[in-house]
């Protein structure tokens, strides 16, 4: 309900949030002509796309590594650690990352620590467990002998990875 009220009043022609004085696109016009808002939108899109790509690559690599572990106990421990960010509220993870970056900035005596790169690291850290938890079931249902068969037929490990395992995961 609060979001619906906010959307409704975003089309209000006046400055008031308590009295609707007429339908208007005034606020959207001001938003799209504001250079700072446009730059913030562009930065958000760049951050979203780059963190998604990096998380997908790193998360898939991590899932492959976890899947190929021989020790069931170690695999279970790593999967439990992977689940921790999912069980924490987002705000706890965000504040923890901010404190980590502030600590590192203090160690490096740098006030310019916060920015795009710290946001990217935080988003990748937050997104990777989701990728791992989505790739792992696909790896478990895949025929484990397909990779070995590709190697037996003369494929290099990298060729088998890119032409057998990754297409199966996709």
PyMOL CGO cylinders between C-alpha atoms (Angstrom):
from pymol import cmd
from pymol.cgo import CYLINDER

trace = [
    CYLINDER, 0.00, 0.00, 0.00, 2.73, 2.58, 0.79, 0.3, 1, 1, 1, 1, 1, 1,
    CYLINDER, 2.73, 2.58, 0.79, 4.38, 1.92, -2.57, 0.3, 1, 1, 1, 1, 1, 1,
    CYLINDER, 4.38, 1.92, -2.57, 1.04, 2.30, -4.37, 0.3, 1, 1, 1, 1, 1, 1,
    CYLINDER, 1.04, 2.30, -4.37, 0.47, 5.64, -2.62, 0.3, 1, 1, 1, 1, 1, 1,
    CYLINDER, 0.47, 5.64, -2.62, 3.98, 6.77, -3.58, 0.3, 1, 1, 1, 1, 1, 1,
    CYLINDER, 3.98, 6.77, -3.58, 3.42, 5.80, -7.22, 0.3, 1, 1, 1, 1, 1, 1,
    CYLINDER, 3.42, 5.80, -7.22, 0.05, 7.58, -7.24, 0.3, 1, 1, 1, 1, 1, 1,
    CYLINDER, 0.05, 7.58, -7.24, 1.52, 10.80, -5.79, 0.3, 1, 1, 1, 1, 1, 1,
    CYLINDER, 1.52, 10.80, -5.79, 4.47, 10.70, -8.19, 0.3, 1, 1, 1, 1, 1, 1,
    CYLINDER, 4.47, 10.70, -8.19, 1.98, 11.89, -10.82, 0.3, 1, 1, 1, 1, 1, 1,
    CYLINDER, 1.98, 11.89, -10.82, 0.82, 14.78, -8.60, 0.3, 1, 1, 1, 1, 1, 1,
    CYLINDER, 0.82, 14.78, -8.60, 1.34, 18.23, -10.11, 0.3, 1, 1, 1, 1, 1, 1,
    CYLINDER, 1.34, 18.23, -10.11, 1.97, 19.91, -6.74, 0.3, 1, 1, 1, 1, 1, 1,
    CYLINDER, 1.97, 19.91, -6.74, 4.71, 19.49, -4.13, 0.3, 1, 1, 1, 1, 1, 1,
    CYLINDER, 4.71, 19.49, -4.13, 2.29, 18.07, -1.57, 0.3, 1, 1, 1, 1, 1, 1,
    CYLINDER, 2.29, 18.07, -1.57, 2.18, 14.39, -0.64, 0.3, 1, 1, 1, 1, 1, 1,
    CYLINDER, 2.18, 14.39, -0.64, -1.09, 14.81, 1.23, 0.3, 1, 1, 1, 1, 1, 1,
    CYLINDER, -1.09, 14.81, 1.23, -3.25, 16.55, -1.38, 0.3, 1, 1, 1, 1, 1, 1,
    CYLINDER, -3.25, 16.55, -1.38, -3.58, 15.48, -5.01, 0.3, 1, 1, 1, 1, 1, 1,
    CYLINDER, -3.58, 15.48, -5.01, -4.02, 18.59, -7.14, 0.3, 1, 1, 1, 1, 1, 1,
    CYLINDER, -4.02, 18.59, -7.14, -3.89, 17.12, -10.63, 0.3, 1, 1, 1, 1, 1, 1,
    CYLINDER, -3.89, 17.12, -10.63, -2.26, 14.58, -12.92, 0.3, 1, 1, 1, 1, 1, 1,
    CYLINDER, -2.26, 14.58, -12.92, 1.14, 15.56, -14.28, 0.3, 1, 1, 1, 1, 1, 1,
    CYLINDER, 1.14, 15.56, -14.28, 4.45, 14.15, -15.54, 0.3, 1, 1, 1, 1, 1, 1,
    CYLINDER, 4.45, 14.15, -15.54, 6.29, 17.11, -13.96, 0.3, 1, 1, 1, 1, 1, 1,
    CYLINDER, 6.29, 17.11, -13.96, 8.39, 15.07, -11.52, 0.3, 1, 1, 1, 1, 1, 1,
    CYLINDER, 8.39, 15.07, -11.52, 9.38, 12.53, -14.17, 0.3, 1, 1, 1, 1, 1, 1,
    CYLINDER, 9.38, 12.53, -14.17, 10.35, 15.35, -16.52, 0.3, 1, 1, 1, 1, 1, 1,
    CYLINDER, 10.35, 15.35, -16.52, 12.58, 16.84, -13.80, 0.3, 1, 1, 1, 1, 1, 1,
    CYLINDER, 12.58, 16.84, -13.80, 14.05, 13.44, -13.02, 0.3, 1, 1, 1, 1, 1, 1,
    CYLINDER, 14.05, 13.44, -13.02, 15.03, 12.68, -16.61, 0.3, 1, 1, 1, 1, 1, 1,
    CYLINDER, 15.03, 12.68, -16.61, 16.53, 16.15, -17.09, 0.3, 1, 1, 1, 1, 1, 1,
    CYLINDER, 16.53, 16.15, -17.09, 18.66, 15.87, -13.95, 0.3, 1, 1, 1, 1, 1, 1,
    CYLINDER, 18.66, 15.87, -13.95, 22.22, 14.93, -14.96, 0.3, 1, 1, 1, 1, 1, 1,
    CYLINDER, 22.22, 14.93, -14.96, 23.09, 13.55, -11.51, 0.3, 1, 1, 1, 1, 1, 1,
    CYLINDER, 23.09, 13.55, -11.51, 20.09, 11.20, -11.58, 0.3, 1, 1, 1, 1, 1, 1,
    CYLINDER, 20.09, 11.20, -11.58, 21.06, 10.06, -15.08, 0.3, 1, 1, 1, 1, 1, 1,
    CYLINDER, 21.06, 10.06, -15.08, 24.62, 9.38, -13.98, 0.3, 1, 1, 1, 1, 1, 1,
    CYLINDER, 24.62, 9.38, -13.98, 23.35, 7.47, -10.92, 0.3, 1, 1, 1, 1, 1, 1,
    CYLINDER, 23.35, 7.47, -10.92, 21.12, 5.35, -13.19, 0.3, 1, 1, 1, 1, 1, 1,
    CYLINDER, 21.12, 5.35, -13.19, 24.03, 4.65, -15.55, 0.3, 1, 1, 1, 1, 1, 1,
    CYLINDER, 24.03, 4.65, -15.55, 26.30, 3.69, -12.64, 0.3, 1, 1, 1, 1, 1, 1,
    CYLINDER, 26.30, 3.69, -12.64, 23.58, 1.40, -11.26, 0.3, 1, 1, 1, 1, 1, 1,
    CYLINDER, 23.58, 1.40, -11.26, 23.15, -0.35, -14.61, 0.3, 1, 1, 1, 1, 1, 1,
    CYLINDER, 23.15, -0.35, -14.61, 26.92, -0.80, -15.03, 0.3, 1, 1, 1, 1, 1, 1,
    CYLINDER, 26.92, -0.80, -15.03, 27.15, -2.15, -11.48, 0.3, 1, 1, 1, 1, 1, 1,
    CYLINDER, 27.15, -2.15, -11.48, 24.23, -4.54, -12.01, 0.3, 1, 1, 1, 1, 1, 1,
    CYLINDER, 24.23, -4.54, -12.01, 25.52, -5.98, -15.29, 0.3, 1, 1, 1, 1, 1, 1,
    CYLINDER, 25.52, -5.98, -15.29, 29.14, -6.29, -14.21, 0.3, 1, 1, 1, 1, 1, 1,
    CYLINDER, 29.14, -6.29, -14.21, 28.32, -7.83, -10.82, 0.3, 1, 1, 1, 1, 1, 1,
    CYLINDER, 28.32, -7.83, -10.82, 25.97, -10.32, -12.51, 0.3, 1, 1, 1, 1, 1, 1,
    CYLINDER, 25.97, -10.32, -12.51, 28.60, -11.39, -15.04, 0.3, 1, 1, 1, 1, 1, 1,
    CYLINDER, 28.60, -11.39, -15.04, 31.40, -11.64, -12.47, 0.3, 1, 1, 1, 1, 1, 1,
    CYLINDER, 31.40, -11.64, -12.47, 29.17, -13.48, -9.98, 0.3, 1, 1, 1, 1, 1, 1,
    CYLINDER, 29.17, -13.48, -9.98, 28.07, -15.94, -12.64, 0.3, 1, 1, 1, 1, 1, 1,
    CYLINDER, 28.07, -15.94, -12.64, 31.63, -16.73, -13.71, 0.3, 1, 1, 1, 1, 1, 1,
    CYLINDER, 31.63, -16.73, -13.71, 33.06, -16.97, -10.17, 0.3, 1, 1, 1, 1, 1, 1,
    CYLINDER, 33.06, -16.97, -10.17, 30.01, -18.77, -8.77, 0.3, 1, 1, 1, 1, 1, 1,
    CYLINDER, 30.01, -18.77, -8.77, 30.05, -21.36, -11.54, 0.3, 1, 1, 1, 1, 1, 1,
    CYLINDER, 30.05, -21.36, -11.54, 33.78, -21.92, -11.02, 0.3, 1, 1, 1, 1, 1, 1,
    CYLINDER, 33.78, -21.92, -11.02, 33.20, -22.26, -7.27, 0.3, 1, 1, 1, 1, 1, 1,
    CYLINDER, 33.20, -22.26, -7.27, 30.35, -24.73, -7.84, 0.3, 1, 1, 1, 1, 1, 1,
    CYLINDER, 30.35, -24.73, -7.84, 32.58, -26.80, -10.14, 0.3, 1, 1, 1, 1, 1, 1,
    CYLINDER, 32.58, -26.80, -10.14, 35.30, -26.80, -7.49, 0.3, 1, 1, 1, 1, 1, 1,
    CYLINDER, 35.30, -26.80, -7.49, 32.92, -27.76, -4.70, 0.3, 1, 1, 1, 1, 1, 1,
    CYLINDER, 32.92, -27.76, -4.70, 31.32, -30.46, -6.84, 0.3, 1, 1, 1, 1, 1, 1,
    CYLINDER, 31.32, -30.46, -6.84, 34.68, -32.03, -7.67, 0.3, 1, 1, 1, 1, 1, 1,
    CYLINDER, 34.68, -32.03, -7.67, 35.83, -32.22, -4.03, 0.3, 1, 1, 1, 1, 1, 1,
    CYLINDER, 35.83, -32.22, -4.03, 36.36, -35.75, -2.81, 0.3, 1, 1, 1, 1, 1, 1,
    CYLINDER, 36.36, -35.75, -2.81, 35.87, -35.15, 0.92, 0.3, 1, 1, 1, 1, 1, 1,
    CYLINDER, 35.87, -35.15, 0.92, 32.16, -35.11, 1.73, 0.3, 1, 1, 1, 1, 1, 1,
    CYLINDER, 32.16, -35.11, 1.73, 32.88, -33.46, 5.06, 0.3, 1, 1, 1, 1, 1, 1,
    CYLINDER, 32.88, -33.46, 5.06, 34.81, -30.58, 3.47, 0.3, 1, 1, 1, 1, 1, 1,
    CYLINDER, 34.81, -30.58, 3.47, 32.14, -30.21, 0.80, 0.3, 1, 1, 1, 1, 1, 1,
    CYLINDER, 32.14, -30.21, 0.80, 29.49, -29.94, 3.53, 0.3, 1, 1, 1, 1, 1, 1,
    CYLINDER, 29.49, -29.94, 3.53, 31.52, -27.35, 5.46, 0.3, 1, 1, 1, 1, 1, 1,
    CYLINDER, 31.52, -27.35, 5.46, 32.01, -25.19, 2.35, 0.3, 1, 1, 1, 1, 1, 1,
    CYLINDER, 32.01, -25.19, 2.35, 28.33, -25.44, 1.41, 0.3, 1, 1, 1, 1, 1, 1,
    CYLINDER, 28.33, -25.44, 1.41, 27.38, -24.32, 4.94, 0.3, 1, 1, 1, 1, 1, 1,
    CYLINDER, 27.38, -24.32, 4.94, 29.72, -21.34, 4.64, 0.3, 1, 1, 1, 1, 1, 1,
    CYLINDER, 29.72, -21.34, 4.64, 28.19, -20.60, 1.23, 0.3, 1, 1, 1, 1, 1, 1,
    CYLINDER, 28.19, -20.60, 1.23, 24.72, -20.55, 2.81, 0.3, 1, 1, 1, 1, 1, 1,
    CYLINDER, 24.72, -20.55, 2.81, 25.67, -18.02, 5.52, 0.3, 1, 1, 1, 1, 1, 1,
    CYLINDER, 25.67, -18.02, 5.52, 25.16, -14.88, 3.39, 0.3, 1, 1, 1, 1, 1, 1,
    CYLINDER, 25.16, -14.88, 3.39, 21.73, -16.18, 2.38, 0.3, 1, 1, 1, 1, 1, 1,
    CYLINDER, 21.73, -16.18, 2.38, 20.62, -16.59, 5.98, 0.3, 1, 1, 1, 1, 1, 1,
    CYLINDER, 20.62, -16.59, 5.98, 21.80, -13.16, 7.13, 0.3, 1, 1, 1, 1, 1, 1,
    CYLINDER, 21.80, -13.16, 7.13, 19.52, -10.21, 6.52, 0.3, 1, 1, 1, 1, 1, 1,
    CYLINDER, 19.52, -10.21, 6.52, 20.80, -8.06, 3.65, 0.3, 1, 1, 1, 1, 1, 1,
    CYLINDER, 20.80, -8.06, 3.65, 21.40, -5.12, 5.96, 0.3, 1, 1, 1, 1, 1, 1,
    CYLINDER, 21.40, -5.12, 5.96, 23.71, -7.22, 8.18, 0.3, 1, 1, 1, 1, 1, 1,
    CYLINDER, 23.71, -7.22, 8.18, 25.75, -8.27, 5.16, 0.3, 1, 1, 1, 1, 1, 1,
    CYLINDER, 25.75, -8.27, 5.16, 25.87, -4.68, 3.89, 0.3, 1, 1, 1, 1, 1, 1,
    CYLINDER, 25.87, -4.68, 3.89, 26.98, -3.21, 7.21, 0.3, 1, 1, 1, 1, 1, 1,
    CYLINDER, 26.98, -3.21, 7.21, 29.55, -5.98, 7.63, 0.3, 1, 1, 1, 1, 1, 1,
    CYLINDER, 29.55, -5.98, 7.63, 31.01, -5.26, 4.21, 0.3, 1, 1, 1, 1, 1, 1,
    CYLINDER, 31.01, -5.26, 4.21, 31.09, -1.53, 4.96, 0.3, 1, 1, 1, 1, 1, 1,
    CYLINDER, 31.09, -1.53, 4.96, 32.92, -2.16, 8.24, 0.3, 1, 1, 1, 1, 1, 1,
    CYLINDER, 32.92, -2.16, 8.24, 35.41, -4.40, 6.44, 0.3, 1, 1, 1, 1, 1, 1,
    CYLINDER, 35.41, -4.40, 6.44, 36.09, -1.74, 3.81, 0.3, 1, 1, 1, 1, 1, 1,
    CYLINDER, 36.09, -1.74, 3.81, 36.40, 0.95, 6.50, 0.3, 1, 1, 1, 1, 1, 1,
    CYLINDER, 36.40, 0.95, 6.50, 38.90, -1.23, 8.38, 0.3, 1, 1, 1, 1, 1, 1,
    CYLINDER, 38.90, -1.23, 8.38, 40.95, -1.80, 5.22, 0.3, 1, 1, 1, 1, 1, 1,
    CYLINDER, 40.95, -1.80, 5.22, 40.79, 1.92, 4.41, 0.3, 1, 1, 1, 1, 1, 1,
    CYLINDER, 40.79, 1.92, 4.41, 42.13, 2.64, 7.89, 0.3, 1, 1, 1, 1, 1, 1,
    CYLINDER, 42.13, 2.64, 7.89, 44.97, 0.17, 7.42, 0.3, 1, 1, 1, 1, 1, 1,
    CYLINDER, 44.97, 0.17, 7.42, 45.87, 1.69, 4.06, 0.3, 1, 1, 1, 1, 1, 1,
    CYLINDER, 45.87, 1.69, 4.06, 45.37, 5.28, 5.31, 0.3, 1, 1, 1, 1, 1, 1,
    CYLINDER, 45.37, 5.28, 5.31, 43.11, 5.93, 2.33, 0.3, 1, 1, 1, 1, 1, 1,
    CYLINDER, 43.11, 5.93, 2.33, 39.95, 7.98, 2.46, 0.3, 1, 1, 1, 1, 1, 1,
    CYLINDER, 39.95, 7.98, 2.46, 39.13, 7.16, -1.16, 0.3, 1, 1, 1, 1, 1, 1,
    CYLINDER, 39.13, 7.16, -1.16, 38.39, 3.51, -0.45, 0.3, 1, 1, 1, 1, 1, 1,
    CYLINDER, 38.39, 3.51, -0.45, 34.64, 3.71, -0.94, 0.3, 1, 1, 1, 1, 1, 1,
    CYLINDER, 34.64, 3.71, -0.94, 33.36, 3.88, -4.48, 0.3, 1, 1, 1, 1, 1, 1,
    CYLINDER, 33.36, 3.88, -4.48, 32.39, 1.80, -7.46, 0.3, 1, 1, 1, 1, 1, 1,
    CYLINDER, 32.39, 1.80, -7.46, 34.92, -0.98, -6.79, 0.3, 1, 1, 1, 1, 1, 1,
    CYLINDER, 34.92, -0.98, -6.79, 33.83, -1.56, -3.21, 0.3, 1, 1, 1, 1, 1, 1,
    CYLINDER, 33.83, -1.56, -3.21, 30.20, -1.66, -4.36, 0.3, 1, 1, 1, 1, 1, 1,
    CYLINDER, 30.20, -1.66, -4.36, 31.15, -4.17, -7.05, 0.3, 1, 1, 1, 1, 1, 1,
    CYLINDER, 31.15, -4.17, -7.05, 32.99, -6.39, -4.54, 0.3, 1, 1, 1, 1, 1, 1,
    CYLINDER, 32.99, -6.39, -4.54, 30.03, -6.24, -2.14, 0.3, 1, 1, 1, 1, 1, 1,
    CYLINDER, 30.03, -6.24, -2.14, 27.50, -7.11, -4.87, 0.3, 1, 1, 1, 1, 1, 1,
    CYLINDER, 27.50, -7.11, -4.87, 29.61, -9.99, -6.17, 0.3, 1, 1, 1, 1, 1, 1,
    CYLINDER, 29.61, -9.99, -6.17, 30.00, -11.28, -2.60, 0.3, 1, 1, 1, 1, 1, 1,
    CYLINDER, 30.00, -11.28, -2.60, 26.25, -11.09, -2.10, 0.3, 1, 1, 1, 1, 1, 1,
    CYLINDER, 26.25, -11.09, -2.10, 25.33, -12.71, -5.45, 0.3, 1, 1, 1, 1, 1, 1,
    CYLINDER, 25.33, -12.71, -5.45, 27.82, -15.59, -5.61, 0.3, 1, 1, 1, 1, 1, 1,
    CYLINDER, 27.82, -15.59, -5.61, 25.98, -17.89, -3.16, 0.3, 1, 1, 1, 1, 1, 1,
    CYLINDER, 25.98, -17.89, -3.16, 22.86, -17.65, -5.32, 0.3, 1, 1, 1, 1, 1, 1,
    CYLINDER, 22.86, -17.65, -5.32, 24.84, -18.74, -8.37, 0.3, 1, 1, 1, 1, 1, 1,
    CYLINDER, 24.84, -18.74, -8.37, 26.50, -21.59, -6.49, 0.3, 1, 1, 1, 1, 1, 1,
    CYLINDER, 26.50, -21.59, -6.49, 23.19, -22.85, -5.14, 0.3, 1, 1, 1, 1, 1, 1,
    CYLINDER, 23.19, -22.85, -5.14, 21.65, -22.76, -8.62, 0.3, 1, 1, 1, 1, 1, 1,
    CYLINDER, 21.65, -22.76, -8.62, 24.54, -24.46, -10.41, 0.3, 1, 1, 1, 1, 1, 1,
    CYLINDER, 24.54, -24.46, -10.41, 25.18, -27.24, -7.86, 0.3, 1, 1, 1, 1, 1, 1,
    CYLINDER, 25.18, -27.24, -7.86, 21.93, -29.18, -8.51, 0.3, 1, 1, 1, 1, 1, 1,
    CYLINDER, 21.93, -29.18, -8.51, 22.60, -29.12, -12.25, 0.3, 1, 1, 1, 1, 1, 1,
    CYLINDER, 22.60, -29.12, -12.25, 26.08, -30.51, -11.68, 0.3, 1, 1, 1, 1, 1, 1,
    CYLINDER, 26.08, -30.51, -11.68, 24.65, -33.25, -9.45, 0.3, 1, 1, 1, 1, 1, 1,
    CYLINDER, 24.65, -33.25, -9.45, 22.13, -34.36, -12.07, 0.3, 1, 1, 1, 1, 1, 1,
    CYLINDER, 22.13, -34.36, -12.07, 24.71, -34.33, -14.87, 0.3, 1, 1, 1, 1, 1, 1,
    CYLINDER, 24.71, -34.33, -14.87, 26.19, -37.65, -15.97, 0.3, 1, 1, 1, 1, 1, 1,
    CYLINDER, 26.19, -37.65, -15.97, 29.60, -37.70, -14.26, 0.3, 1, 1, 1, 1, 1, 1,
    CYLINDER, 29.60, -37.70, -14.26, 31.04, -39.96, -16.95, 0.3, 1, 1, 1, 1, 1, 1,
    CYLINDER, 31.04, -39.96, -16.95, 30.52, -37.42, -19.78, 0.3, 1, 1, 1, 1, 1, 1,
    CYLINDER, 30.52, -37.42, -19.78, 33.58, -35.42, -18.75, 0.3, 1, 1, 1, 1, 1, 1,
    CYLINDER, 33.58, -35.42, -18.75, 35.69, -38.55, -18.38, 0.3, 1, 1, 1, 1, 1, 1,
    CYLINDER, 35.69, -38.55, -18.38, 34.50, -39.82, -21.77, 0.3, 1, 1, 1, 1, 1, 1,
    CYLINDER, 34.50, -39.82, -21.77, 35.52, -36.53, -23.40, 0.3, 1, 1, 1, 1, 1, 1,
    CYLINDER, 35.52, -36.53, -23.40, 38.98, -36.85, -21.84, 0.3, 1, 1, 1, 1, 1, 1,
    CYLINDER, 38.98, -36.85, -21.84, 39.26, -40.48, -23.00, 0.3, 1, 1, 1, 1, 1, 1,
    CYLINDER, 39.26, -40.48, -23.00, 38.38, -39.40, -26.53, 0.3, 1, 1, 1, 1, 1, 1,
    CYLINDER, 38.38, -39.40, -26.53, 41.30, -36.96, -26.58, 0.3, 1, 1, 1, 1, 1, 1,
    CYLINDER, 41.30, -36.96, -26.58, 39.77, -33.71, -25.33, 0.3, 1, 1, 1, 1, 1, 1,
    CYLINDER, 39.77, -33.71, -25.33, 41.90, -31.48, -23.14, 0.3, 1, 1, 1, 1, 1, 1,
    CYLINDER, 41.90, -31.48, -23.14, 40.47, -30.69, -19.69, 0.3, 1, 1, 1, 1, 1, 1,
    CYLINDER, 40.47, -30.69, -19.69, 39.67, -27.11, -20.78, 0.3, 1, 1, 1, 1, 1, 1,
    CYLINDER, 39.67, -27.11, -20.78, 38.00, -28.28, -24.00, 0.3, 1, 1, 1, 1, 1, 1,
    CYLINDER, 38.00, -28.28, -24.00, 35.92, -30.78, -22.02, 0.3, 1, 1, 1, 1, 1, 1,
    CYLINDER, 35.92, -30.78, -22.02, 34.99, -28.06, -19.54, 0.3, 1, 1, 1, 1, 1, 1,
    CYLINDER, 34.99, -28.06, -19.54, 33.81, -25.63, -22.22, 0.3, 1, 1, 1, 1, 1, 1,
    CYLINDER, 33.81, -25.63, -22.22, 32.21, -28.18, -24.55, 0.3, 1, 1, 1, 1, 1, 1,
    CYLINDER, 32.21, -28.18, -24.55, 30.79, -30.77, -22.15, 0.3, 1, 1, 1, 1, 1, 1,
    CYLINDER, 30.79, -30.77, -22.15, 30.27, -29.42, -18.65, 0.3, 1, 1, 1, 1, 1, 1,
    CYLINDER, 30.27, -29.42, -18.65, 29.32, -25.77, -19.26, 0.3, 1, 1, 1, 1, 1, 1,
    CYLINDER, 29.32, -25.77, -19.26, 26.76, -26.52, -22.01, 0.3, 1, 1, 1, 1, 1, 1,
    CYLINDER, 26.76, -26.52, -22.01, 25.19, -29.08, -19.67, 0.3, 1, 1, 1, 1, 1, 1,
    CYLINDER, 25.19, -29.08, -19.67, 25.05, -26.53, -16.84, 0.3, 1, 1, 1, 1, 1, 1,
    CYLINDER, 25.05, -26.53, -16.84, 23.50, -23.90, -19.11, 0.3, 1, 1, 1, 1, 1, 1,
]
cmd.load_cgo(trace, "trace")
